[in-house]
Amino acid sequence: MEVLTIGQLARAAGVNIETIRYYERRRLLREPPRTTSGYRQYSGSDLWRLQFIARAKQLGFTLAEIASLVGSDADDRSPVDQSGQSILALARAKMADLDAQQRELTRTRARLEQLIDICGDPDSDDCRALRLTD
């Protein structure tokens, strides 16, 4: 079994050492065993978990949502083994949120386009009404 120091783990996962410590405090990563000198010892499963967290963050999941996927005990089980159905449910909910955000952005864009059309005429009274001061 490969043993990694915190620096090696950070480099392999492409994160900062402080990120790893923070994830330990948030219980996204397990508290690693330590050498007699106090150095943390990480395993390949810790690297996998860090990579899972990074992928989930890239997909827009919050750390709280990720914590629900990896479990609060941050044990050695992979999140997929632990909660495949949870991941699916959370992904569907995230998609629904994104769809709602996209609809709102589309509405906002339409309102802005309307404002641009109205304000295209510098003498428009409608556009002047939006100014705070003349």
C-alpha positions in Angstrom: 0.0 0.0 0.0 1.4 3.4 -1.0 1.8 5.9 1.8 1.7 9.6 0.9 2.7 12.6 3.0 0.4 15.6 3.0 2.7 17.4 0.5 2.7 14.4 -1.9 -1.1 14.0 -1.6 -1.6 17.7 -2.3 0.6 17.6 -5.4 -1.0 14.5 -6.7 -4.5 15.9 -6.2 -3.6 19.4 -7.4 -4.7 21.1 -4.2 -3.1 23.2 -1.5 -2.0 21.5 1.8 -4.4 23.8 3.7 -7.2 22.5 1.6 -6.5 19.0 2.8 -6.4 20.1 6.4 -9.6 22.0 5.9 -11.3 18.9 4.4 -10.2 16.9 7.4 -11.8 19.5 9.7 -15.0 19.3 7.7 -14.7 15.5 7.8 -14.7 15.2 4.1 -11.4 13.4 4.5 -10.7 11.0 7.4 -8.2 11.8 10.1 -5.1 10.0 8.8 -2.8 7.8 10.8 0.4 9.5 11.9 4.0 8.4 12.2 5.6 8.5 15.6 7.0 11.9 14.6 3.4 13.1 13.9 3.5 13.2 10.1 0.2 12.4 8.4 0.1 9.2 6.3 -2.4 9.1 3.4 -3.4 6.3 1.1 -4.5 5.9 -2.4 -8.1 6.0 -1.2 -7.5 9.4 0.2 -6.2 10.6 -3.1 -9.3 9.1 -4.8 -11.5 10.9 -2.3 -9.8 14.2 -3.0 -10.2 13.7 -6.7 -13.8 12.9 -6.2 -14.3 16.1 -4.2 -12.6 18.1 -7.0 -14.8 16.5 -9.7 -18.0 17.2 -7.6 -16.9 20.8 -7.1 -16.4 21.2 -10.8 -19.9 20.0 -11.3 -21.2 22.7 -9.0 -21.8 20.7 -5.8 -21.3 22.6 -2.6 -19.0 21.1 0.2 -22.1 20.4 2.2 -23.6 18.4 -0.6 -20.3 16.6 -1.1 -20.2 15.8 2.6 -23.6 14.2 2.3 -22.2 12.0 -0.5 -19.0 11.0 1.2 -20.6 10.5 4.6 -19.8 12.3 7.8 -17.6 9.5 9.1 -15.2 9.9 6.1 -14.4 6.2 6.2 -12.5 4.3 3.6 -15.5 3.4 1.4 -15.6 5.2 -1.9 -18.5 7.6 -2.2 -19.9 5.7 -5.2 -20.0 2.4 -3.2 -21.5 4.2 -0.3 -24.2 6.3 -2.0 -24.7 5.7 -5.7 -28.4 6.5 -5.5 -27.6 9.6 -3.5 -25.2 10.8 -6.2 -27.9 10.3 -8.8 -30.6 12.1 -6.7 -28.2 15.0 -6.0 -27.2 15.2 -9.6 -30.8 15.4 -10.7 -31.5 18.1 -8.1 -28.5 20.0 -9.3 -29.7 19.8 -12.9 -33.1 21.1 -11.9 -31.5 24.0 -10.1 -29.4 24.8 -13.1 -32.5 24.7 -15.3 -34.2 27.2 -13.0 -31.1 29.5 -13.0 -31.0 29.3 -16.8 -34.6 30.3 -17.1 -34.1 33.2 -14.7 -31.0 34.3 -16.7 -33.0 34.1 -19.9 -35.7 36.4 -18.4 -33.1 38.8 -17.1 -31.4 38.9 -20.5 -34.7 39.7 -22.2 -35.3 42.6 -19.7 -31.8 43.9 -20.4 -32.3 43.7 -24.1 -35.5 45.7 -23.7 -33.7 48.3 -21.6 -31.0 48.6 -24.2 -33.7 49.1 -26.9 -35.5 51.8 -24.8 -32.2 53.6 -23.9 -30.9 53.5 -27.5 -32.8 56.7 -27.9 -30.9 59.3 -25.7 -34.1 61.4 -25.5 -36.2 58.5 -24.2 -38.1 59.5 -21.1 -38.3 55.9 -20.1 -34.5 55.6 -20.0 -34.1 58.9 -18.1 -36.4 57.6 -15.4 -33.7 55.0 -14.5 -31.1 57.6 -13.8 -30.4 58.5 -10.2 -29.4 62.0 -11.0 -29.5 64.2 -14.1 
